């Protein structure tokens, strides 16, 4: 059954709602968002609408947002093969606030400048690289998947992440998000390192995590201030709007490298 996730808004601050469907394993979640002024502290928005419908000055939809839907419905992962690893140079971790554009030569990037607020740990309907790079910088693991990856494989990725043991900082730190035009079905990223493929190899992925998790310029388990499109974590998927998230926290961020 489809579940509806709705954003909360104070009266008089709303635009018409915007709907989008997201595949989550065997379930389909209808994410319903009410557009509101982005400086309203009483609002939690679980999904960001189409950029053309948004006018919030401090929001990143027009700058960082991408269409994370499956566009090529004929796309299928290639045949199973050993997972491919990649290491990259450290391109720094400068904080760059909106509205300055941020683009990357590598896709996906494994280091580089990013926005001042990292993302809340968990799963997203879509999370821009400009956000999750900060999560890599503080030692987390980011898992990307092609928007057309079969739902069963995405569910396998989700379960692998949820099954990782806690560490001395608390719950295992992970992000899961679609990544448009990813060449493989999925990719696991850490700071400066990645492993990618088309079929789950839990042994290889476990080795990657054990080798690279929390090996980064910083080490923080703190929940991020950015939470647009957040739809769940190790506890489970949302059945209502998230709490404690201020989407436009960059405007008053005290984070620093």
C-alpha positions as CSV (number, residue, x, y, z in Angstrom):
1,X,0.0,0.0,0.0
2,X,1.3,3.5,-0.8
3,X,2.1,5.6,2.2
4,X,1.8,9.3,2.2
5,X,4.5,11.5,3.8
6,X,3.4,15.1,4.2
7,X,5.2,18.2,5.1
8,X,3.8,20.4,7.9
9,X,3.3,24.1,7.4
10,X,1.8,27.0,9.2
11,X,-1.3,28.5,7.8
12,X,-0.8,31.2,5.2
13,X,2.7,30.1,4.2
14,X,1.9,27.4,1.6
15,X,1.9,26.9,-2.1
16,X,0.0,24.0,-3.8
17,X,1.4,20.5,-2.9
18,X,3.6,18.5,-5.2
19,X,3.6,14.7,-5.4
20,X,6.3,12.3,-6.5
21,X,6.5,8.5,-6.3
22,X,9.7,6.8,-5.0
23,X,10.4,3.1,-5.2
24,X,11.5,1.6,-1.9
25,X,12.0,-2.1,-2.1
26,X,8.7,-3.7,-2.8
27,X,6.8,-0.7,-1.6
28,X,5.9,2.5,-3.4
29,X,6.0,5.7,-1.3
30,X,4.0,8.7,-2.3
31,X,5.9,11.7,-1.0
32,X,3.6,14.7,-0.6
33,X,5.3,18.1,-0.1
34,X,3.8,21.4,0.8
35,X,5.9,24.3,-0.5
36,X,6.6,26.9,2.2
37,X,8.9,29.8,3.0
38,X,12.3,28.3,3.8
39,X,12.9,30.4,6.9
40,X,9.9,29.0,8.7
41,X,11.2,27.1,11.8
42,X,8.0,25.1,12.2
43,X,8.3,23.3,8.8
44,X,9.9,19.9,8.0
45,X,9.9,19.0,4.4
46,X,10.5,15.3,3.6
47,X,10.8,15.8,-0.2
48,X,11.8,18.7,-2.4
49,X,9.6,19.6,-5.3
50,X,10.5,20.3,-8.9
51,X,13.0,23.2,-9.1
52,X,10.6,25.2,-11.4
53,X,8.0,25.3,-8.6
54,X,10.4,26.5,-5.9
55,X,11.4,30.2,-5.2
56,X,13.1,29.9,-1.8
57,X,16.1,32.1,-1.8
58,X,18.2,29.9,0.5
59,X,17.2,26.6,-1.0
60,X,19.5,24.7,-3.4
61,X,16.9,23.2,-5.8
62,X,17.9,25.6,-8.7
63,X,21.6,25.1,-8.0
64,X,22.3,21.6,-6.8
65,X,19.1,19.7,-7.5
66,X,18.8,17.0,-10.2
67,X,16.1,14.8,-11.6
68,X,16.6,11.5,-9.8
69,X,13.8,9.6,-11.6
70,X,14.4,6.6,-13.9
71,X,14.4,8.2,-17.3
72,X,15.6,5.3,-19.5
73,X,13.1,2.6,-18.6
74,X,15.1,0.1,-20.8
75,X,18.3,0.5,-18.6
76,X,19.4,-2.7,-16.9
77,X,22.6,-3.5,-15.0
78,X,25.4,-5.2,-16.8
79,X,26.3,-8.8,-16.0
80,X,27.7,-9.6,-12.6
81,X,31.5,-9.1,-12.4
82,X,34.0,-8.5,-9.6
83,X,33.3,-5.1,-8.0
84,X,35.6,-2.3,-9.3
85,X,37.5,-0.2,-6.9
86,X,38.8,3.3,-7.4
87,X,41.1,5.7,-5.4
88,X,41.4,9.4,-6.1
89,X,43.5,12.3,-5.0
90,X,42.3,14.5,-2.1
91,X,40.7,17.6,-3.7
92,X,40.2,19.3,-0.3
93,X,37.0,20.1,1.6
94,X,36.4,23.8,1.3
95,X,33.0,25.0,2.4
96,X,31.1,26.8,-0.3
97,X,27.8,28.4,0.6
98,X,24.8,29.0,-1.7
99,X,24.2,30.4,-4.2
100,X,27.7,29.8,-5.6
101,X,27.5,26.8,-8.0
102,X,29.5,23.7,-7.3
103,X,30.4,21.2,-10.0
104,X,32.8,18.3,-10.1
105,X,35.1,16.9,-12.7
106,X,34.7,13.3,-11.4
107,X,31.3,11.6,-11.4
108,X,30.7,10.7,-8.7
109,X,33.2,12.9,-6.8
110,X,35.1,11.3,-3.9
111,X,36.4,14.6,-2.3
112,X,36.2,18.3,-3.0
113,X,34.4,21.4,-1.9
114,X,30.9,21.1,-0.6
115,X,28.0,22.9,1.2
116,X,28.4,24.0,4.8
117,X,25.9,21.6,6.3
118,X,26.1,17.8,6.0
119,X,23.1,15.6,5.6
120,X,21.2,13.7,8.3
121,X,22.2,10.1,8.2
122,X,19.9,7.7,6.4
123,X,18.1,7.2,3.1
124,X,17.0,10.0,0.7
125,X,14.7,10.2,-2.3
126,X,17.6,12.3,-3.6
127,X,20.6,13.9,-2.0
128,X,22.9,16.2,-4.0
129,X,26.7,15.4,-4.1
130,X,27.2,19.0,-2.8
131,X,25.7,17.7,0.5
132,X,26.9,14.1,0.8
133,X,30.6,15.0,0.2
134,X,30.6,16.5,3.7
135,X,29.3,13.2,5.1
136,X,32.3,11.5,3.4
137,X,34.6,14.1,5.0
138,X,33.4,13.2,8.5
139,X,33.9,9.5,8.0
140,X,30.6,8.2,6.7
141,X,29.8,5.8,3.9
142,X,27.6,7.0,1.0
143,X,25.9,4.5,-1.3
144,X,24.6,5.6,-4.6
145,X,22.4,3.7,-7.1
146,X,21.3,4.3,-10.6
147,X,17.7,5.5,-10.6
148,X,16.8,2.5,-12.8
149,X,18.4,-0.1,-10.6
150,X,15.9,-2.9,-9.8
151,X,14.0,-2.3,-6.6
152,X,15.2,-5.7,-5.3
153,X,18.8,-4.7,-5.6
154,X,18.2,-1.4,-3.9
155,X,16.5,-3.2,-1.1
156,X,19.6,-5.4,-0.7
157,X,21.8,-2.3,-0.4
158,X,19.4,-0.9,2.2
159,X,19.5,-4.1,4.2
160,X,23.3,-4.3,4.1
161,X,23.6,-0.8,5.5
162,X,21.0,-1.3,8.2
163,X,22.7,-4.5,9.3
164,X,26.1,-2.9,9.9
165,X,27.1,-3.0,13.6
166,X,27.1,0.1,15.7
167,X,30.5,1.6,16.6
168,X,31.8,3.6,19.5
169,X,30.2,6.8,18.1
170,X,26.7,5.2,17.9
171,X,24.9,3.8,14.9
172,X,26.8,3.0,11.7
173,X,26.9,6.2,9.6
174,X,25.4,5.8,6.1
175,X,23.6,7.6,3.3
176,X,21.6,6.0,0.5
177,X,20.5,8.0,-2.5
178,X,19.9,7.6,-6.3
179,X,22.5,9.2,-8.5
180,X,21.5,10.1,-12.0
181,X,23.6,8.6,-14.8
182,X,25.6,6.3,-12.6
183,X,27.3,3.8,-14.9
184,X,26.9,0.8,-12.6
185,X,23.9,-0.3,-10.5
186,X,25.4,1.0,-7.3
187,X,28.6,2.5,-5.8
188,X,29.8,2.6,-2.2
189,X,31.9,5.7,-1.5
190,X,34.2,6.8,1.3
191,X,36.5,9.8,1.4
192,X,38.8,9.3,-1.7
193,X,37.7,5.7,-2.3
194,X,34.9,3.8,-4.1
195,X,33.7,0.3,-5.0
196,X,31.1,-0.2,-7.6
197,X,29.2,-3.0,-9.4
198,X,26.0,-4.5,-10.6
199,X,25.5,-7.4,-8.1
200,X,25.8,-7.5,-4.4
201,X,29.0,-9.0,-3.1
202,X,28.6,-8.7,0.6
203,X,32.1,-10.0,1.4
204,X,33.8,-7.3,-0.9
205,X,31.5,-4.6,0.5
206,X,32.2,-5.5,4.1
207,X,36.0,-5.4,3.3
208,X,35.6,-2.0,1.8
209,X,33.6,-0.7,4.8
210,X,36.1,-2.1,7.3
211,X,39.0,-0.6,5.4
212,X,37.6,2.9,4.7
213,X,34.8,3.7,7.2
214,X,35.8,6.6,9.5
215,X,39.1,7.1,7.6
216,X,38.6,10.7,6.6
217,X,39.7,14.3,7.4
218,X,37.2,14.4,10.3
219,X,35.3,11.9,12.4
220,X,31.8,12.9,13.5
221,X,28.6,10.9,14.3
222,X,26.5,14.1,14.7
223,X,23.2,14.3,12.8
224,X,23.4,16.7,9.9
225,X,21.3,19.8,9.7
226,X,20.3,19.2,6.1
227,X,17.2,16.9,5.7
228,X,15.4,17.5,2.4
229,X,14.0,14.3,0.9
230,X,15.0,12.3,4.0
231,X,12.9,9.2,4.1
232,X,14.4,6.8,6.7
233,X,17.3,5.4,8.6
234,X,18.4,2.2,10.4
235,X,15.1,2.3,12.4
236,X,12.9,2.2,9.3
237,X,11.1,4.2,6.6
238,X,9.1,7.3,7.4
239,X,5.4,7.0,8.2
240,X,5.2,10.7,8.9
241,X,7.3,13.9,8.4
242,X,10.8,14.0,9.9
243,X,11.5,16.2,12.9
244,X,14.4,18.4,14.0
245,X,15.5,19.4,10.5
246,X,15.9,22.9,9.3
247,X,16.2,22.8,5.5
248,X,17.9,26.2,5.2
249,X,20.4,25.8,8.0
250,X,23.2,27.1,5.8
251,X,22.0,30.6,6.4
252,X,23.1,30.5,10.0
253,X,25.6,27.6,9.9
254,X,28.5,27.7,12.3
255,X,30.2,24.7,10.8
256,X,33.8,25.1,9.7
257,X,36.6,22.9,8.3
